[in-house]
Amino acid sequence: MRLINRHPSRGLGAALGALPFAAALGAYAIASAIRRADNPQDKLLPSLSAMGEAMYDLAFVPDRRTGDLILWSDTLASLERLALGIAIAAALAVVFGALIGILPIGRALFSPFVAAFSLIPPITILPILFIILGLGEAAKVGLVAIGTAPLMIRALAQGVLDIPREEIVKAQTLGATTWQIAVRVVFPQLWPRLVTAIRLGLVPAWIFLISAEAIASTDGLGYRIFLVRRYLAMDVILPYVVWITLLAYLVDRALALLSRRLFAWAHLSGEAL
């Protein structure tokens, strides 16, 4: 049998998927041991046990000043900002993506502006947001929304344009109005594409969120990383990076599962990533 036609079993697939992670973990442990053999006080590559102790303290030992469990309070603050920013971006994407995709007039009016705006590095807008909105939550949420909305708008607009033209023609032949075509033909096919657009937007959203928290915040995952960097606390920084990666992965998997459950028909042609 050709290799291209050989599919691993469920157990073998799980083992193969875990192998690169185990290799990376083993390589880190070896490199850490080598550095600490020369310098037991080395901070660049702390031992796995040291990182475990640091994360245990952050997760289960109340902070002396505030009494909070720092890891969970940081996580909650960041997820709240991320969710609100993504929700605003998704709402904008539905409105403008539908207008651009459905109406030629809307496409002519908004498409050039969205295309141009999407080329602006959102991080350069952050000082403007801080000036206009202040240093509170609005600026952080606004950066996430501004940074992800153009990508999501363009994805949804293209998704509408990808709907087979025959469906639109048949609806018009049956006497459907523009509103009826939008409600009965376009929007039912738009929702799974919205979930996909949100999944695509999560990558830049995390970048903008961490950047905003690092610059002006008193809590959050990004704030904590940049707070402890002055002490070279890699035993906190590295686990926080892993924790952020795990959160991003879990959110992405949850959205993929939600899409398959709610819109199974949209995944009949193949597996969702």
N, C-alpha and C positions, 0 to 999 in steps of 0.2 A: 504494500500500500504506500502511495506517495505521502511524503511528510505533510504536504498541504492538506491532506484529507484526514489526518489523524487528530482526533480531538481527545484531550485528557478527560478522565473521569472527574466527578465532582471533588473527590478527595485529593486526587493528584493535582487538580487545578488549584485547590486551596493551598496545597503544599508549595507548588511552584510560585504562587502569588506571595507567600510568606518568605520565600527564600531570599529575595533581595533585601528585605527588611532585616532578616537575621544576619545577612552578610554585612550590612552597614553597621548594625549594632556591634557585631564582633570586631569589625575593623576599628570602630571607635574605642571599644574597650582595650584593644591591644595598643592603639596609639596613646591612650590615656595612661596605661600602665608604663609604657616606655618613657613618657615625659615625667611622670611622677617618680620613676626610679632615679632619674637624674636630679629632680627637684620635688621633694614631697609636698611643698607648698605651691606647686604650680596651679595657676588659676585658669589657664587657657582651656585645658581639657580635664575638667574635674571628673572624678570617678563616678560610676553609675550609682554607687551607694550614697555619695555626697549629694548628687542631684535628687535622689529619692528622699533623703532627709530634709533637704530644703523644700521640696514640694509638699512633703507631709506637714511641715510647719506652716506653710502658706495655706494649706487646705483644711487643716484640722486644729491649729492652735490660734486662738483669737489674738488679734493685734493688740499690743499693750496700750496704744494710744486711742484707737477707735473701738476696739472690741469686735471688729469684723473678722470673718474668715476671708483673708485677702484674695485667694484664688477665686473663690466663688463670687465675691462682690465685684471683682474685676471682670469676670466672665459675664455676669449679669448685665453690668453697665455696657460692655461692648456689644453684646447680643441685642440689647434694646436699641442702641444706636443703629446697628446694622439692619435690624428688622424694619425700623421706621424709615430709614433711608431707602431701602429696597422697595418698601411699599409705595413710597412716593414716586420712585422711578418707574415702578410697574404701572401705576395709574397713568402717568404721563405717556408711557409706552403704548398702553392700550388706546388712549385717545388719539395721539398723533400718529401712531403706527397704522391705526385703522383709517384715519383721514388720508394719509399718504398712499396707503395701499388700495383703498376703495375708490377715492375720487381723484380723477386727473387734475382737477383744479387744486385740490389739497396737495397733491404731489408737486405741482408746479410752485405752490406757495411755500410749503414747508421743507421739502426735500433738500434744496440747496443750503438752507440755513442749518438744518440738522447735520448735514454732511460736513459743513464748515465748522460748526460748533464741536463736533466730535473730535476734531483734530487739535483742539486746544488742550494741552496737558492740564487736567483738573487740579493738580497740586499747585499750579501757578495761580489758581483762583483763590486758594486758601487765604492769603493775606487780605484779599478783597472781602471775603466772607467774614473774616474776623473784624474788619473795620465796620462793615454794614450790620452784621448780626451780633457782634460782640464775641466774647470768648466762651459763651455758654454752649448748651447742647445744640442750639439751632445751627451753628456753623459746622459742627461735626456731622450732623445729620444731612445738612445741605451739601456738604462735599461728597458724601456717599451718593446722594441722589443725583447731583450734577455729573458726577464721574461715571455713573452707570446708565443713566437715562438715555443718552444718545445711542449707545450700543444696543440697548434693548429696543428703542424706537426703530432703528434700522433693521434689526432682526425681525421684528413683528411686521414691519412694512413689507419686507421681502417675503415673509411667510404668506401674507395676503396675496402678493403678486404671484406666488407659486401655486395658488389654488388653480386647478384646471379651468381654463377659460370656458370650457364646455358647460360647466356648472352655472357660471354666470349667465351665459347665453340661454340655457334652458330655463332658468328662473325668469329672465326677461320675456321669453317666449310665452311662459305661462301667465304673464301679466304682473309679475312682482314689481313693486316699487323699489327705489334705491334703499329705503329704510328696511323693507322686508328682505331684500337680498343681504343687507348687512346683518340683520338679526338672525335669519334662518340659514344662510349659507356661509357667511364669513365668520361670524363670532363663534359658532360651534367648533370651527376648525382653528380658531385663534387661540383658544385656551391652552391646549397642549403646547403650542408654540410659545406661549407666554411663560410656561414653566421652564421650557428650554432656555428662553431668553434670560430668565432670572438666574438659572444655573450658570450661564455664561457671564452674567454680570457680577456674580459673587466673587470672582477672582479679583477684578479691579476694586470691588467694594471693600474687600479686606485690606487691600493696599492703602486705599484712601482713609479708611477708618483708623488703621494703626498710625498712619502719618499724622492725622489730625489729633489723635490722642497723645502722640509723642510731643507735639508742639504746644498744645494748650489743653490740659486736662488734669484732674486730680484723682482720677480713677480710670480703670480700663486696662486691658491687656497691653496695648501699646504704651500707655503711660508707665506701667510697671517695668517694662523692658528698658525704656530709656531712663527711668529713674535709677535703676541698679547698675546701669552700664558704667557709671562714674566710679563704682567700686569694683569693676571687673568681675561682677558676680555671675560668672558663666554657669554656675550651678543653678541659677534661677533663669537666666536668659535662655539657655538651651531647652530646658523643659517647657518654658512658656512658648517657644517656637513650635515645639512638638505638639503642645496642647492646642495652639491655634490651628495647626495643620489638621489635627484630629477633629476639631470642631467644624472646620470647613468641609472635611470629608463627610462627616455625619450629616451636616445640613444638605450637602449635595445628594447623598444617598437617600435621604428622606424625601427630597423633592422628586427624585427619579422614581421612588416607590409610589409616591402620591400620584404622579403622572400615569404610571402603569395601572394603578387602581381606578382612577377616575376616567382615564381616556385610553382604555385598553385597545380600542380600535386604531389609535394612532401609532401603536407599536407592533402591529401585525406583520409589517414588512421586515422586521429585524429586532434585535435586542437593543434596548436603550443603554447608552453608556453610563 
